[in-house]
């Protein structure tokens, strides 16, 4: 969710809770906001725990990753697909790479924290 939309919804919940139920409504809204934030934190920790089991930059099949990628995916959506953290290749543009056992590599370029484009490189392409 966009951070601005989430902020507006949280503020609206606080204002509506205060307007309708006084301080009890504000406490209820704060409880709901805290619960939602804890759910997001738990999701992120589950994703990171799954990524710790694999070496950095290695995946089972680069071709399958290539087929599942989509423009606009966040890194938190990308890590469950790869089940590992990507090896950072460059800073400008922010590029990460994953390599499979056959030597096929996927390079993903992130712009603004989201997938902008990616390239599938086969071993014969890398030699050129």
N, C-alpha and C positions, 0 to 999 in steps of 0.2 A: 504494500500500500504506500502511496505517496505520503511523505512526512507531513506535508501541509494538510492533506485531507484528514490524516489521523489526528493532527493537532486541533483542527477545527471541530472534529467529532468529539474529542475529549473535552474541549471547552464548552461545546453545546451541551454535553451530558452534565457538566458541572453547573452550568447556568440553569438548565431545566430542572435539575435536582434541587438546586437552591430555591428556585422560584416555586416549584410545586410542593416540596416537602421540607423546606427550611434546611437547617443544618444536617438533619438526618439524610436528606436527599443528596447533599454534598458528600457526606461520608459514603453513601451507597455508590455514587458515581466514582469516587476515588477508589473504592474497592474494586469496581468493575475495570477501571483503567489499570490498576495494579495487577489484576488477574490476567488481563490481555498482555501486558508487558512480560509477565512471568511465562506465559505460554510462548511468546516469541523467543525469549531467552532459552527456554527448554528446547525449542525446535533447532535453534542455532547450535546449542551444545550437542544435540543428537547428531547433527550433520558433521560437526567437527570430530566427534568421537568415531564416527564411521570412517572418516578420512585418515585417522591416525593408524589404522591397521595396514595401510598400503604405503609403499615408498613414494616419495615426492616425485611427481612427473611420470608415473607409470600407470597404465590402464590395461584392461584385458583386450579391448578391441578399439583401435582408433577409428576404424571404418564405422562401427556402430555409434561411437560418439559423434562423428561427423554427421550421421543421419539424424541424430536427436537434437543437435544444436539449433537454436533459433535466435534471431536478432532480438535484443532487448532482455535476454535472460540475465539475471544477476548472478554474482559469484556464488551466493547461497543456493541458487538453483542449479548451478553447474557442478558443484562439489558432489551432490548425491548421484549425478550421472556418472562421474568419473570414479567415485569412491576413493579419491586421493587429491591432495593439493597439487596444483600445477607448478611446474618449475618456471620461475620468472626468467624470461629471456631478455626483455628490454623494458626500460622505464618509459620512454617516449617513442611511440605510443606504448601503453601498458600491455605487454604481451606475455602470455603464459603458454607453455607447451606440455603435451602429454605424449609419451612414446609407448608403443606396445611391444610385445616380444618379437614380432616380425620386422621391427624397425620402422613401421609406419608411424608418422608423427602428425599430431593436430596442433596447430598454433592458433590461439584465440586472442584477438585484439579487443581489449575493453576500453570503452570511452565513457567516462562518467559513471564507472562502476557497472556498466552493462555491456553485454556482448555486442560489438559493432560488426565484426566480420571474423571469419576463420578460414584457415587453409589446411587442406589435407596433403601431406607430403609423403610420398612413397619413397623407398630407398633409392630407386633409380632416379627420381626427381632430385634427391638430395645430393647425388654425386655430380650433377651438372653445375 
